[in-house]
Amino acid sequence: MAQLPQLDAYLAHLKLERTVSANTVAAYRFDLERLRGFLKQQRIVDVAAVSAEVVSHYVRTLHDVGFAPASVQRSLSALRGYFAFLAAEGLKRDDPTELLQGPRSQRHLPDVLSVEDMQRILEGVDTRARGGVRDRALLEMLYATGMRVSEAAALTREQLLQDEGLARVVGKGSKERLVPVGDVALHWLREYDAAERPLFSKPHTDSTVFLSLRGRRLSRMAIWGIIRKHVVAAGIDKHVSPHTFRHSFATHLLEGGADLRIVQEMLGHANIVTTEIYTHVDREYLKEVHRSFHPRFRQQRGLR
C-alpha cells in the first residue's frame, strides 16, 4: 500500500478539532505508518480490504516482536481512531477494530528517588561550570513542579508568575494548569535569568526559559542528557529519567500527607485513576516501614 488514505486529514482532525497534543499526533502517525508497512508486506493495497482478521494479525505481530502491552494499546488506539474517521467520512463501510480487544496494561510502580538521593543530585550540580546554573534551575523546576519533560522544554518566561510563586504549565491537549514553584526553584531561576541565560541568548532566541548553548530551546533528549550527567556525578546507580523527577515529586508529596486530588491537579492528570498509581508507591513504603519496625515482624524473622 503506497499510503493510507486521508492520513494527514485524520491527524489534522486530532490536532485541530480534538486538541490532541503534538507528541500524541506524532506517535499516532508513527503507529499508522507502521501499519502501512505491515499491509504492504501482506500485499493489501486497498484499505477496504483491511478486515478485523487483518488487524488482529497485526496486533499479534506486535506482541510477537516484543512490544510492551502499553505500546500495543497505544497502536490500537491509533487504529481505532483512524478507521472510525474513515467510516465517518464514508471511505470505509465497516470498522475492523470495532470488536477488537487490546491487551490488559499492567500497572507498574514507577521508579522514584528517595529524598536523600534527590538532594544529592540537586546539590551536586557544579554551578561554576558553564551551563551549571541553568542545569540547577532546570532540575529544581522539574522536582518542584512535577512537570513533564515536554512541558519544561516548552516553558516560556511569560508562563512564570514569579511574584505569585507559580508557573502556568501547558500540558496535554493544550490544557493549562497553575503549579506552585517553591522558593528554592525560584531562587535558581532568578540566578539563571540574571547570570547565565543572557550568555546563551542569540538574536534568534525567543522567550523559552531553558536554552541550549546555541540559544535555542532544549530538546527532550538534551534534558534527558543533563539529568543523566548529574545523576552519574552524584554517584547514583539507578536509571533516572525526566519522568523519574515527576514520579518522585508526586510520591514525596503523598508521603508527606498531600491530598491525592491536589496532586492530581498539579500533575495535570485528567483522571484520578492515573494519579492513584502513586498511592501504591506510598503503600509499599508504608509496608516496608511496617516490616522493618513492627515487633511482630521482627519476632517472625526470629522464628525463621
Buried (B, 14 or more C-beta within 10 A) or exposed (E): BEEBBBBEEBBEBBBEEEEBBEEBBEBBBEBBEBBBEBBEEBEBEEBEEBEBEBBBEBBEBBEEEEBBBBBBBBBBBBBBBBBBBBBEEEBBEEBBBEEBEBBEEEEEEBBBBBEEBBEBBBEBBEBEEEBBBBBBBBBBBBBBBBBBBBBBBBBEEEBBEEEEEBBBBBBBEEEEBEBEBBEEBBEBBEBBBEEBBEEBEEEEBEEBBBBBEEBBBBEBEBBBEBBBEBBEEBEBEEEBBBBBBBBBBBBBBBBEEBEBEEBBBBBBBEEEEEBBBBBBBBEEBEEEEEEEEEEEEEEEEEEE
